[in-house]
Amino acid sequence: MTKAEIIEKIYEKVGFSKKESAEIVELVFDTMKTTLERGEKIKISGFGNFVVRQKRPRIGRNPQTGEEIEICARRVLTFRPSQVLKIALNHDGNA
Amino acid sequence: MRQGKEGGVNKSDLITAVAGQMPNLAMKDVEIIVNTIFHSMTDALSTGDRIEIRGFGSFEVRVRQPRSGRNPKTGENVSVGLRRVPFFKVGKELRERIRDDERGA
């Protein structure tokens, strides 16, 4: 599934024009990106949480050469799926 | 954007923020659209489909093989069946924007 298919779904289900649907989908993801860039977490009930975590600097190693390199302190994004999403993925009796 | 008590943004904050930038749309309509986005993503993942949102990231389903585990409290053996778990990989653009490291990225 791509953004284009999400836009198609909105067009089908909600009846907005494709142009409007595309504009809103774009805006939703842009808003999420700006929020995460500020270091804030996003909680989407029924789907999951997007959390920005601070990582400390550490010494890493180039696995090919064995050379040590310093890995800078940085922020990373993690996604924690909600229980609802986890169950939805296993609903067909394979859980 | 308005923030919850413990910081962070929830779905209704996201809806309010998007609606604020689309003055010609009713809040209710934005709500329906945001819900449709996450519902269609859940549907896609539950059929095993991969999702790619360029600039944001991708979601895929990973399969955990059945294994025999142990109840840590009782020591009893339990079998854990095959499970599917969602996996998110952040996209390049968003990763760079969040990174905020010493290089000033």
N, CA and C atoms of all chains as a GROMACS GRO file, in nm:
protein
  600
    1MET      N    1   0.085  -0.120   0.000
    1MET     CA    2   0.000   0.000   0.000
    1MET      C    3   0.088   0.124   0.000
    2THR      N    4   0.049   0.220  -0.081
    2THR     CA    5   0.124   0.346  -0.088
    2THR      C    6   0.030   0.461  -0.051
    3LYS      N    7   0.086   0.579  -0.046
    3LYS     CA    8   0.005   0.697  -0.015
    3LYS      C    9  -0.107   0.713  -0.118
    4ALA      N   10  -0.076   0.683  -0.243
    4ALA     CA   11  -0.176   0.694  -0.350
    4ALA      C   12  -0.296   0.604  -0.323
    5GLU      N   13  -0.270   0.484  -0.268
    5GLU     CA   14  -0.380   0.392  -0.239
    5GLU      C   15  -0.462   0.438  -0.119
    6ILE      N   16  -0.397   0.501  -0.023
    6ILE     CA   17  -0.471   0.557   0.092
    6ILE      C   18  -0.563   0.668   0.041
    7ILE      N   19  -0.511   0.750  -0.049
    7ILE     CA   20  -0.590   0.859  -0.108
    7ILE      C   21  -0.711   0.802  -0.182
    8GLU      N   22  -0.687   0.694  -0.257
    8GLU     CA   23  -0.794   0.625  -0.331
    8GLU      C   24  -0.905   0.576  -0.235
    9LYS      N   25  -0.863   0.521  -0.120
    9LYS     CA   26  -0.960   0.472  -0.020
    9LYS      C   27  -1.047   0.586   0.031
   10ILE      N   28  -0.986   0.700   0.055
   10ILE     CA   29  -1.061   0.814   0.107
   10ILE      C   30  -1.158   0.864   0.002
   11TYR      N   31  -1.112   0.866  -0.120
   11TYR     CA   32  -1.195   0.907  -0.233
   11TYR      C   33  -1.317   0.814  -0.245
   12GLU      N   34  -1.294   0.683  -0.231
   12GLU     CA   35  -1.402   0.584  -0.241
   12GLU      C   36  -1.499   0.590  -0.123
   13LYS      N   37  -1.441   0.593  -0.003
   13LYS     CA   38  -1.524   0.579   0.117
   13LYS      C   39  -1.588   0.709   0.160
   14VAL      N   40  -1.515   0.818   0.148
   14VAL     CA   41  -1.563   0.943   0.205
   14VAL      C   42  -1.622   1.034   0.098
   15GLY      N   43  -1.581   1.012  -0.026
   15GLY     CA   44  -1.639   1.090  -0.135
   15GLY      C   45  -1.578   1.227  -0.157
   16PHE      N   46  -1.462   1.253  -0.098
   16PHE     CA   47  -1.393   1.376  -0.130
   16PHE      C   48  -1.328   1.362  -0.267
   17SER      N   49  -1.301   1.473  -0.333
   17SER     CA   50  -1.232   1.466  -0.461
   17SER      C   51  -1.091   1.412  -0.437
   18LYS      N   52  -1.031   1.359  -0.542
   18LYS     CA   53  -0.894   1.305  -0.526
   18LYS      C   54  -0.797   1.415  -0.486
   19LYS      N   55  -0.819   1.533  -0.540
   19LYS     CA   56  -0.730   1.645  -0.510
   19LYS      C   57  -0.738   1.680  -0.361
   20GLU      N   58  -0.862   1.690  -0.312
   20GLU     CA   59  -0.881   1.721  -0.170
   20GLU      C   60  -0.825   1.610  -0.081
   21SER      N   61  -0.857   1.485  -0.118
   21SER     CA   62  -0.810   1.372  -0.039
   21SER      C   63  -0.657   1.372  -0.031
   22ALA      N   64  -0.593   1.396  -0.145
   22ALA     CA   65  -0.447   1.397  -0.150
   22ALA      C   66  -0.390   1.507  -0.062
   23GLU      N   67  -0.454   1.624  -0.068
   23GLU     CA   68  -0.408   1.737   0.010
   23GLU      C   69  -0.413   1.708   0.160
   24ILE      N   70  -0.523   1.645   0.202
   24ILE     CA   71  -0.540   1.618   0.344
   24ILE      C   72  -0.444   1.508   0.392
   25VAL      N   73  -0.430   1.403   0.312
   25VAL     CA   74  -0.338   1.294   0.350
   25VAL      C   75  -0.196   1.350   0.365
   26GLU      N   76  -0.158   1.434   0.270
   26GLU     CA   77  -0.027   1.497   0.275
   26GLU      C   78  -0.011   1.578   0.404
   27LEU      N   79  -0.115   1.653   0.436
   27LEU     CA   80  -0.114   1.739   0.554
   27LEU      C   81  -0.106   1.657   0.683
   28VAL      N   82  -0.176   1.543   0.686
   28VAL     CA   83  -0.173   1.457   0.804
   28VAL      C   84  -0.030   1.408   0.829
   29PHE      N   85   0.036   1.356   0.724
   29PHE     CA   86   0.172   1.305   0.744
   29PHE      C   87   0.272   1.418   0.771
   30ASP      N   88   0.250   1.533   0.706
   30ASP     CA   89   0.338   1.648   0.734
   30ASP      C   90   0.328   1.692   0.880
   31THR      N   91   0.205   1.696   0.930
   31THR     CA   92   0.182   1.736   1.069
   31THR      C   93   0.249   1.636   1.163
   32MET      N   94   0.239   1.507   1.130
   32MET     CA   95   0.303   1.405   1.214
   32MET      C   96   0.455   1.423   1.212
   33LYS      N   97   0.510   1.450   1.094
   33LYS     CA   98   0.656   1.467   1.084
   33LYS      C   99   0.704   1.587   1.166
   34THR      N  100   0.632   1.699   1.155
   34THR     CA  101   0.670   1.820   1.229
   34THR      C  102   0.664   1.795   1.379
   35THR      N  103   0.561   1.724   1.422
   35THR     CA  104   0.545   1.693   1.564
   35THR      C  105   0.662   1.608   1.615
   36LEU      N  106   0.696   1.505   1.539
   36LEU     CA  107   0.804   1.415   1.579
   36LEU      C  108   0.939   1.487   1.575
   37GLU      N  109   0.954   1.576   1.479
   37GLU     CA  110   1.078   1.653   1.468
   37GLU      C  111   1.100   1.738   1.593
   38ARG      N  112   0.991   1.782   1.654
   38ARG     CA  113   1.002   1.859   1.779
   38ARG      C  114   1.030   1.768   1.898
   39GLY      N  115   1.033   1.638   1.874
   39GLY     CA  116   1.063   1.544   1.980
   39GLY      C  117   0.940   1.498   2.058
   40GLU      N  118   0.823   1.534   2.007
   40GLU     CA  119   0.699   1.495   2.077
   40GLU      C  120   0.652   1.360   2.029
   41LYS      N  121   0.587   1.286   2.119
   41LYS     CA  122   0.534   1.157   2.076
   41LYS      C  123   0.393   1.170   2.021
   42ILE      N  124   0.355   1.076   1.937
   42ILE     CA  125   0.220   1.076   1.880
   42ILE      C  126   0.153   0.945   1.919
   43LYS      N  127   0.034   0.959   1.976
   43LYS     CA  128  -0.041   0.839   2.017
   43LYS      C  129  -0.168   0.828   1.933
   44ILE      N  130  -0.174   0.724   1.853
   44ILE     CA  131  -0.294   0.700   1.773
   44ILE      C  132  -0.363   0.578   1.831
   45SER      N  133  -0.473   0.602   1.903
   45SER     CA  134  -0.537   0.489   1.970
   45SER      C  135  -0.587   0.391   1.864
   46GLY      N  136  -0.568   0.264   1.890
   46GLY     CA  137  -0.609   0.161   1.796
   46GLY      C  138  -0.504   0.129   1.692
   47PHE      N  139  -0.399   0.212   1.685
   47PHE     CA  140  -0.294   0.187   1.587
   47PHE      C  141  -0.159   0.170   1.656
   48GLY      N  142  -0.114   0.276   1.723
   48GLY     CA  143   0.012   0.264   1.795
   48GLY      C  144   0.069   0.400   1.830
   49ASN      N  145   0.184   0.398   1.896
   49ASN     CA  146   0.250   0.521   1.938
   49ASN      C  147   0.382   0.538   1.864
   50PHE      N  148   0.407   0.661   1.819
   50PHE     CA  149   0.536   0.694   1.760
   50PHE      C  150   0.613   0.772   1.865
   51VAL      N  151   0.729   0.722   1.904
   51VAL     CA  152   0.803   0.781   2.015
   51VAL      C  153   0.945   0.817   1.972
   52VAL      N  154   0.986   0.941   2.002
   52VAL     CA  155   1.123   0.984   1.973
   52VAL      C  156   1.208   0.953   2.096
   53ARG      N  157   1.316   0.880   2.076
   53ARG     CA  158   1.403   0.844   2.188
   53ARG      C  159   1.541   0.901   2.168
   54GLN      N  160   1.599   0.943   2.279
   54GLN     CA  161   1.734   0.998   2.278
   54GLN      C  162   1.833   0.884   2.298
   55LYS      N  163   1.931   0.874   2.208
   55LYS     CA  164   2.034   0.771   2.222
   55LYS      C  165   2.163   0.839   2.265
   56ARG      N  166   2.236   0.777   2.354
   56ARG     CA  167   2.363   0.833   2.398
   56ARG      C  168   2.473   0.800   2.297
   57PRO      N  169   2.583   0.879   2.301
   57PRO     CA  170   2.694   0.844   2.212
   57PRO      C  171   2.755   0.712   2.257
   58ARG      N  172   2.807   0.636   2.164
   58ARG     CA  173   2.874   0.512   2.202
   58ARG      C  174   2.982   0.481   2.098
   59ILE      N  175   3.071   0.392   2.137
   59ILE     CA  176   3.175   0.351   2.044
   59ILE      C  177   3.125   0.232   1.965
   60GLY      N  178   3.123   0.247   1.836
   60GLY     CA  179   3.083   0.137   1.750
   60GLY      C  180   3.203   0.084   1.677
   61ARG      N  181   3.180  -0.011   1.591
   61ARG     CA  182   3.291  -0.073   1.520
   61ARG      C  183   3.246  -0.102   1.378
   62ASN      N  184   3.329  -0.071   1.286
   62ASN     CA  185   3.300  -0.108   1.148
   62ASN      C  186   3.316  -0.260   1.138
   63PRO      N  187   3.209  -0.332   1.115
   63PRO     CA  188   3.218  -0.479   1.117
   63PRO      C  189   3.310  -0.534   1.008
   64GLN      N  190   3.333  -0.455   0.904
   64GLN     CA  191   3.418  -0.503   0.796
   64GLN      C  192   3.567  -0.488   0.827
   65THR      N  193   3.602  -0.371   0.884
   65THR     CA  194   3.744  -0.343   0.908
   65THR      C  195   3.784  -0.359   1.054
   66GLY      N  196   3.684  -0.364   1.144
   66GLY     CA  197   3.715  -0.375   1.286
   66GLY      C  198   3.751  -0.241   1.348
   67GLU      N  199   3.752  -0.138   1.267
   67GLU     CA  200   3.791  -0.005   1.309
   67GLU      C  201   3.687   0.056   1.406
   68GLU      N  202   3.734   0.119   1.512
   68GLU     CA  203   3.641   0.181   1.606
   68GLU      C  204   3.599   0.318   1.558
   69ILE      N  205   3.473   0.350   1.574
   69ILE     CA  206   3.425   0.483   1.539
   69ILE      C  207   3.328   0.530   1.646
   70GLU      N  208   3.324   0.661   1.670
   70GLU     CA  209   3.230   0.710   1.768
   70GLU      C  210   3.095   0.735   1.701
   71ILE      N  211   2.991   0.680   1.762
   71ILE     CA  212   2.857   0.704   1.713
   71ILE      C  213   2.797   0.816   1.798
   72CYS      N  214   2.760   0.925   1.732
   72CYS     CA  215   2.713   1.045   1.802
   72CYS      C  216   2.584   1.021   1.878
   73ALA      N  217   2.561   1.104   1.981
   73ALA     CA  218   2.431   1.108   2.046
   73ALA      C  219   2.331   1.149   1.940
   74ARG      N  220   2.215   1.088   1.940
   74ARG     CA  221   2.117   1.122   1.836
   74ARG      C  222   1.978   1.082   1.883
   75ARG      N  223   1.881   1.129   1.809
   75ARG     CA  224   1.743   1.091   1.840
   75ARG      C  225   1.693   0.994   1.732
   76VAL      N  226   1.619   0.895   1.777
   76VAL     CA  227   1.563   0.797   1.682
   76VAL      C  228   1.413   0.783   1.706
   77LEU      N  229   1.345   0.738   1.602
   77LEU     CA  230   1.200   0.719   1.611
   77LEU      C  231   1.168   0.572   1.625
   78THR      N  232   1.084   0.539   1.723
   78THR     CA  233   1.038   0.401   1.734
   78THR      C  234   0.887   0.398   1.729
   79PHE      N  235   0.834   0.289   1.679
   79PHE     CA  236   0.689   0.269   1.672
   79PHE      C  237   0.652   0.155   1.764
   80ARG      N  238   0.557   0.184   1.855
   80ARG     CA  239   0.507   0.078   1.943
   80ARG      C  240   0.364   0.048   1.903
   81PRO      N  241   0.341  -0.066   1.839
   81PRO     CA  242   0.206  -0.098   1.792
   81PRO      C  243   0.109  -0.115   1.909
   82SER      N  244  -0.015  -0.075   1.887
   82SER     CA  245  -0.115  -0.092   1.994
   82SER      C  246  -0.158  -0.239   1.997
   83GLN      N  247  -0.215  -0.277   2.110
   83GLN     CA  248  -0.267  -0.413   2.128
   83GLN      C  249  -0.369  -0.445   2.020
   84VAL      N  250  -0.451  -0.343   1.986
   84VAL     CA  251  -0.556  -0.361   1.886
   84VAL      C  252  -0.495  -0.400   1.751
   85LEU      N  253  -0.387  -0.332   1.713
   85LEU     CA  254  -0.321  -0.363   1.585
   85LEU      C  255  -0.259  -0.502   1.589
   86LYS      N  256  -0.195  -0.535   1.700
   86LYS     CA  257  -0.133  -0.668   1.712
   86LYS      C  258  -0.236  -0.778   1.698
   87ILE      N  259  -0.353  -0.755   1.760
   87ILE     CA  260  -0.460  -0.856   1.751
   87ILE      C  261  -0.514  -0.863   1.609
   88ALA      N  262  -0.530  -0.747   1.544
   88ALA     CA  263  -0.583  -0.744   1.407
   88ALA      C  264  -0.496  -0.825   1.311
   89LEU      N  265  -0.367  -0.829   1.338
   89LEU     CA  266  -0.275  -0.903   1.251
   89LEU      C  267  -0.282  -1.053   1.272
   90ASN      N  268  -0.344  -1.093   1.383
   90ASN     CA  269  -0.347  -1.236   1.417
   90ASN      C  270  -0.489  -1.288   1.433
   91HIS      N  271  -0.583  -1.217   1.368
   91HIS     CA  272  -0.726  -1.247   1.391
   91HIS      C  273  -0.772  -1.377   1.329
   92ASP      N  274  -0.694  -1.434   1.236
   92ASP     CA  275  -0.746  -1.546   1.158
   92ASP      C  276  -0.716  -1.682   1.220
   93GLY      N  277  -0.693  -1.683   1.350
   93GLY     CA  278  -0.676  -1.811   1.418
   93GLY      C  279  -0.531  -1.857   1.422
   94ASN      N  280  -0.442  -1.777   1.364
   94ASN     CA  281  -0.301  -1.812   1.369
   94ASN      C  282  -0.231  -1.748   1.488
   95ALA      N  283  -0.308  -1.681   1.570
   95ALA     CA  284  -0.250  -1.609   1.684
   95ALA      C  285  -0.185  -1.705   1.782
   96MET      N  286   0.041   2.324   1.824
   96MET     CA  287  -0.059   2.219   1.845
   96MET      C  288  -0.082   2.198   1.994
   97ARG      N  289  -0.207   2.175   2.030
   97ARG     CA  290  -0.242   2.149   2.168
   97ARG      C  291  -0.174   2.019   2.212
   98GLN      N  292  -0.137   2.015   2.338
   98GLN     CA  293  -0.071   1.894   2.387
   98GLN      C  294  -0.146   1.834   2.504
   99GLY      N  295  -0.136   1.702   2.515
   99GLY     CA  296  -0.199   1.631   2.627
   99GLY      C  297  -0.126   1.662   2.756
  100LYS      N  298  -0.182   1.612   2.865
  100LYS     CA  299  -0.124   1.638   2.998
  100LYS      C  300   0.021   1.595   3.008
  101GLU      N  301   0.051   1.474   2.960
  101GLU     CA  302   0.186   1.422   2.978
  101GLU      C  303   0.273   1.450   2.856
  102GLY      N  304   0.236   1.552   2.779
  102GLY     CA  305   0.312   1.584   2.659
  102GLY      C  306   0.272   1.492   2.547
  103GLY      N  307   0.311   1.528   2.427
  103GLY     CA  308   0.277   1.443   2.314
  103GLY      C  309   0.141   1.480   2.258
  104VAL      N  310   0.111   1.415   2.148
  104VAL     CA  311  -0.004   1.451   2.067
  104VAL      C  312  -0.086   1.324   2.046
  105ASN      N  313  -0.217   1.333   2.064
  105ASN     CA  314  -0.300   1.215   2.035
  105ASN      C  315  -0.379   1.238   1.907
  106LYS      N  316  -0.465   1.142   1.874
  106LYS     CA  317  -0.534   1.150   1.745
  106LYS      C  318  -0.622   1.273   1.735
  107SER      N  319  -0.690   1.310   1.846
  107SER     CA  320  -0.777   1.428   1.834
  107SER      C  321  -0.696   1.557   1.822
  108ASP      N  322  -0.577   1.562   1.883
  108ASP     CA  323  -0.488   1.679   1.863
  108ASP      C  324  -0.446   1.689   1.716
  109LEU      N  325  -0.418   1.573   1.658
  109LEU     CA  326  -0.376   1.568   1.518
  109LEU      C  327  -0.489   1.617   1.427
  110ILE      N  328  -0.610   1.571   1.456
  110ILE     CA  329  -0.729   1.612   1.380
  110ILE      C  330  -0.748   1.764   1.390
  111THR      N  331  -0.737   1.817   1.512
  111THR     CA  332  -0.754   1.962   1.533
  111THR      C  333  -0.650   2.041   1.455
  112ALA      N  334  -0.524   1.994   1.459
  112ALA     CA  335  -0.416   2.064   1.390
  112ALA      C  336  -0.437   2.064   1.239
  113VAL      N  337  -0.479   1.950   1.185
  113VAL     CA  338  -0.503   1.941   1.040
  113VAL      C  339  -0.623   2.028   1.001
  114ALA      N  340  -0.729   2.020   1.080
  114ALA     CA  341  -0.850   2.100   1.051
  114ALA      C  342  -0.818   2.249   1.052
  115GLY      N  343  -0.728   2.290   1.142
  115GLY     CA  344  -0.688   2.430   1.150
  115GLY      C  345  -0.622   2.482   1.023
  116GLN      N  346  -0.562   2.389   0.947
  116GLN     CA  347  -0.495   2.428   0.824
  116GLN      C  348  -0.583   2.411   0.701
  117MET      N  349  -0.703   2.355   0.722
  117MET     CA  350  -0.798   2.335   0.612
  117MET      C  351  -0.931   2.402   0.651
  118PRO      N  352  -0.934   2.535   0.649
  118PRO     CA  353  -1.052   2.606   0.702
  118PRO      C  354  -1.182   2.577   0.625
  119ASN      N  355  -1.169   2.526   0.503
  119ASN     CA  356  -1.290   2.496   0.427
  119ASN      C  357  -1.348   2.358   0.456
  120LEU      N  358  -1.285   2.285   0.547
  120LEU     CA  359  -1.335   2.151   0.582
  120LEU      C  360  -1.387   2.149   0.725
  121ALA      N  361  -1.498   2.078   0.746
  121ALA     CA  362  -1.551   2.063   0.881
  121ALA      C  363  -1.461   1.969   0.960
  122MET      N  364  -1.449   1.996   1.091
  122MET     CA  365  -1.370   1.912   1.179
  122MET      C  366  -1.413   1.765   1.167
  123LYS      N  367  -1.543   1.745   1.157
  123LYS     CA  368  -1.598   1.609   1.148
  123LYS      C  369  -1.542   1.535   1.025
  124ASP      N  370  -1.530   1.608   0.914
  124ASP     CA  371  -1.478   1.548   0.791
  124ASP      C  372  -1.331   1.510   0.807
  125VAL      N  373  -1.254   1.599   0.870
  125VAL     CA  374  -1.112   1.569   0.893
  125VAL      C  375  -1.101   1.446   0.983
  126GLU      N  376  -1.190   1.437   1.081
  126GLU     CA  377  -1.190   1.323   1.172
  126GLU      C  378  -1.213   1.193   1.093
  127ILE      N  379  -1.312   1.197   1.004
  127ILE     CA  380  -1.343   1.078   0.922
  127ILE      C  381  -1.221   1.039   0.838
  128ILE      N  382  -1.156   1.139   0.782
  128ILE     CA  383  -1.041   1.111   0.695
  128ILE      C  384  -0.924   1.052   0.774
  129VAL      N  385  -0.894   1.112   0.889
  129VAL     CA  386  -0.783   1.060   0.970
  129VAL      C  387  -0.812   0.917   1.014
  130ASN      N  388  -0.938   0.892   1.054
  130ASN     CA  389  -0.974   0.755   1.092
  130ASN      C  390  -0.962   0.660   0.974
  131THR      N  391  -1.002   0.707   0.855
  131THR     CA  392  -0.993   0.622   0.736
  131THR      C  393  -0.847   0.588   0.703
  132ILE      N  394  -0.758   0.685   0.723
  132ILE     CA  395  -0.615   0.660   0.698
  132ILE      C  396  -0.566   0.543   0.784
  133PHE      N  397  -0.590   0.553   0.915
  133PHE     CA  398  -0.536   0.450   1.004
  133PHE      C  399  -0.611   0.317   0.990
  134HIS      N  400  -0.741   0.324   0.959
  134HIS     CA  401  -0.815   0.199   0.936
  134HIS      C  402  -0.764   0.128   0.811
  135SER      N  403  -0.740   0.205   0.704
  135SER     CA  404  -0.694   0.138   0.582
  135SER      C  405  -0.553   0.083   0.599
  136MET      N  406  -0.473   0.151   0.682
  136MET     CA  407  -0.339   0.098   0.709
  136MET      C  408  -0.348  -0.031   0.790
  137THR      N  409  -0.438  -0.034   0.890
  137THR     CA  410  -0.457  -0.156   0.969
  137THR      C  411  -0.506  -0.270   0.880
  138ASP      N  412  -0.602  -0.239   0.790
  138ASP     CA  413  -0.654  -0.341   0.698
  138ASP      C  414  -0.543  -0.397   0.610
  139ALA      N  415  -0.461  -0.307   0.557
  139ALA     CA  416  -0.352  -0.351   0.469
  139ALA      C  417  -0.258  -0.445   0.543
  140LEU      N  418  -0.219  -0.407   0.664
  140LEU     CA  419  -0.126  -0.490   0.742
  140LEU      C  420  -0.190  -0.623   0.779
  141SER      N  421  -0.320  -0.622   0.808
  141SER     CA  422  -0.383  -0.748   0.850
  141SER      C  423  -0.398  -0.845   0.734
  142THR      N  424  -0.387  -0.796   0.609
  142THR     CA  425  -0.383  -0.890   0.497
  142THR      C  426  -0.238  -0.920   0.456
  143GLY      N  427  -0.145  -0.873   0.536
  143GLY     CA  428  -0.004  -0.903   0.510
  143GLY      C  429   0.062  -0.806   0.414
  144ASP      N  430  -0.012  -0.703   0.374
  144ASP     CA  431   0.040  -0.605   0.279
  144ASP      C  432   0.142  -0.513   0.348
  145ARG      N  433   0.237  -0.468   0.271
  145ARG     CA  434   0.338  -0.374   0.320
  145ARG      C  435   0.289  -0.233   0.287
  146ILE      N  436   0.322  -0.135   0.372
  146ILE     CA  437   0.280   0.003   0.348
  146ILE      C  438   0.405   0.088   0.334
  147GLU      N  439   0.408   0.170   0.229
  147GLU     CA  440   0.522   0.261   0.218
  147GLU      C  441   0.472   0.404   0.201
  148ILE      N  442   0.505   0.488   0.299
  148ILE     CA  443   0.470   0.630   0.293
  148ILE      C  444   0.600   0.704   0.271
  149ARG      N  445   0.622   0.749   0.150
  149ARG     CA  446   0.751   0.809   0.118
  149ARG      C  447   0.778   0.933   0.204
  150GLY      N  448   0.898   0.940   0.259
  150GLY     CA  449   0.936   1.052   0.345
  150GLY      C  450   0.901   1.029   0.491
  151PHE      N  451   0.811   0.932   0.514
  151PHE     CA  452   0.771   0.904   0.652
  151PHE      C  453   0.831   0.771   0.697
  152GLY      N  454   0.792   0.664   0.631
  152GLY     CA  455   0.847   0.535   0.668
  152GLY      C  456   0.766   0.422   0.608
  153SER      N  457   0.803   0.300   0.642
  153SER     CA  458   0.729   0.185   0.590
  153SER      C  459   0.691   0.092   0.704
  154PHE      N  460   0.580   0.023   0.683
  154PHE     CA  461   0.530  -0.074   0.780
  154PHE      C  462   0.525  -0.208   0.712
  155GLU      N  463   0.568  -0.312   0.783
  155GLU     CA  464   0.551  -0.445   0.727
  155GLU      C  465   0.520  -0.543   0.838
  156VAL      N  466   0.477  -0.662   0.796
  156VAL     CA  467   0.441  -0.764   0.893
  156VAL      C  468   0.553  -0.866   0.897
  157ARG      N  469   0.602  -0.892   1.017
  157ARG     CA  470   0.704  -0.995   1.033
  157ARG      C  471   0.643  -1.114   1.105
  158VAL      N  472   0.688  -1.231   1.066
  158VAL     CA  473   0.631  -1.353   1.122
  158VAL      C  474   0.726  -1.409   1.227
  159ARG      N  475   0.673  -1.430   1.347
  159ARG     CA  476   0.751  -1.494   1.453
  159ARG      C  477   0.713  -1.642   1.455
  160GLN      N  478   0.812  -1.728   1.439
  160GLN     CA  479   0.785  -1.872   1.436
  160GLN      C  480   0.736  -1.922   1.572
  161PRO      N  481   0.657  -2.030   1.568
  161PRO     CA  482   0.612  -2.087   1.696
  161PRO      C  483   0.732  -2.133   1.778
  162ARG      N  484   0.720  -2.120   1.907
  162ARG     CA  485   0.830  -2.162   1.994
  162ARG      C  486   0.772  -2.212   2.124
  163SER      N  487   0.851  -2.286   2.201
  163SER     CA  488   0.800  -2.322   2.332
  163SER      C  489   0.865  -2.229   2.433
  164GLY      N  490   0.779  -2.167   2.511
  164GLY     CA  491   0.827  -2.073   2.611
  164GLY      C  492   0.804  -2.130   2.749
  165ARG      N  493   0.825  -2.045   2.846
  165ARG     CA  494   0.811  -2.090   2.985
  165ARG      C  495   0.747  -1.976   3.064
  166ASN      N  496   0.651  -2.013   3.145
  166ASN     CA  497   0.592  -1.912   3.234
  166ASN      C  498   0.695  -1.882   3.342
  167PRO      N  499   0.746  -1.758   3.345
  167PRO     CA  500   0.856  -1.728   3.438
  167PRO      C  501   0.816  -1.741   3.585
  168LYS      N  502   0.686  -1.730   3.612
  168LYS     CA  503   0.640  -1.740   3.751
  168LYS      C  504   0.634  -1.884   3.798
  169THR      N  505   0.578  -1.971   3.714
  169THR     CA  506   0.554  -2.108   3.756
  169THR      C  507   0.657  -2.205   3.701
  170GLY      N  508   0.733  -2.162   3.600
  170GLY     CA  509   0.831  -2.251   3.539
  170GLY      C  510   0.768  -2.350   3.442
  171GLU      N  511   0.636  -2.338   3.427
  171GLU     CA  512   0.560  -2.428   3.341
  171GLU      C  513   0.593  -2.405   3.193
  172ASN      N  514   0.601  -2.511   3.115
  172ASN     CA  515   0.622  -2.496   2.971
  172ASN      C  516   0.492  -2.457   2.901
  173VAL      N  517   0.501  -2.358   2.815
  173VAL     CA  518   0.384  -2.321   2.736
  173VAL      C  519   0.427  -2.310   2.590
  174SER      N  520   0.336  -2.342   2.499
  174SER     CA  521   0.375  -2.327   2.359
  174SER      C  522   0.319  -2.196   2.306
  175VAL      N  523   0.404  -2.121   2.238
  175VAL     CA  524   0.365  -1.994   2.180
  175VAL      C  525   0.354  -2.018   2.030
  176GLY      N  526   0.233  -1.996   1.977
  176GLY     CA  527   0.209  -2.024   1.836
  176GLY      C  528   0.272  -1.921   1.745
  177LEU      N  529   0.257  -1.943   1.615
  177LEU     CA  530   0.306  -1.847   1.516
  177LEU      C  531   0.236  -1.713   1.536
  178ARG      N  532   0.312  -1.606   1.534
  178ARG     CA  533   0.254  -1.472   1.553
  178ARG      C  534   0.301  -1.381   1.442
  179ARG      N  535   0.214  -1.287   1.407
  179ARG     CA  536   0.254  -1.182   1.312
  179ARG      C  537   0.266  -1.053   1.391
  180VAL      N  538   0.377  -0.984   1.370
  180VAL     CA  539   0.397  -0.857   1.442
  180VAL      C  540   0.425  -0.744   1.343
  181PRO      N  541   0.368  -0.625   1.369
  181PRO     CA  542   0.394  -0.513   1.281
  181PRO      C  543   0.534  -0.457   1.306
  182PHE      N  544   0.600  -0.412   1.200
  182PHE     CA  545   0.734  -0.359   1.213
  182PHE      C  546   0.739  -0.228   1.134
  183PHE      N  547   0.791  -0.122   1.197
  183PHE     CA  548   0.800   0.008   1.132
  183PHE      C  549   0.945   0.045   1.109
  184LYS      N  550   0.974   0.092   0.990
  184LYS     CA  551   1.108   0.142   0.961
  184LYS      C  552   1.094   0.288   0.920
  185VAL      N  553   1.164   0.374   0.990
  185VAL     CA  554   1.153   0.518   0.962
  185VAL      C  555   1.216   0.550   0.827
  186GLY      N  556   1.153   0.640   0.753
  186GLY     CA  557   1.204   0.681   0.622
  186GLY      C  558   1.324   0.775   0.636
  187LYS      N  559   1.400   0.786   0.529
  187LYS     CA  560   1.525   0.863   0.532
  187LYS      C  561   1.501   1.009   0.571
  188GLU      N  562   1.404   1.072   0.507
  188GLU     CA  563   1.379   1.214   0.532
  188GLU      C  564   1.346   1.238   0.680
  189LEU      N  565   1.253   1.159   0.732
  189LEU     CA  566   1.211   1.178   0.871
  189LEU      C  567   1.324   1.144   0.968
  190ARG      N  568   1.400   1.039   0.936
  190ARG     CA  569   1.512   1.002   1.024
  190ARG      C  570   1.612   1.118   1.037
  191GLU      N  571   1.642   1.180   0.923
  191GLU     CA  572   1.735   1.294   0.924
  191GLU      C  573   1.679   1.412   1.002
  192ARG      N  574   1.548   1.435   0.987
  192ARG     CA  575   1.487   1.549   1.056
  192ARG      C  576   1.483   1.529   1.206
  193ILE      N  577   1.469   1.405   1.250
  193ILE     CA  578   1.459   1.377   1.393
  193ILE      C  579   1.596   1.370   1.459
  194ARG      N  580   1.694   1.324   1.384
  194ARG     CA  581   1.825   1.288   1.439
  194ARG      C  582   1.884   1.389   1.537
  195ASP      N  583   1.896   1.515   1.495
  195ASP     CA  584   1.937   1.622   1.586
  195ASP      C  585   2.069   1.590   1.657
  196ASP      N  586   2.168   1.545   1.582
  196ASP     CA  587   2.294   1.506   1.646
  196ASP      C  588   2.395   1.621   1.644
  197GLU      N  589   2.519   1.590   1.683
  197GLU     CA  590   2.620   1.695   1.697
  197GLU      C  591   2.659   1.759   1.565
  198ARG      N  592   2.627   1.688   1.456
  198ARG     CA  593   2.659   1.746   1.326
  198ARG      C  594   2.559   1.855   1.289
  199GLY      N  595   2.459   1.873   1.378
  199GLY     CA  596   2.363   1.980   1.358
  199GLY      C  597   2.258   1.949   1.254
  200ALA      N  598   2.239   1.818   1.228
  200ALA     CA  599   2.141   1.778   1.126
  200ALA      C  600   1.998   1.809   1.171
   0.00000   0.00000   0.00000
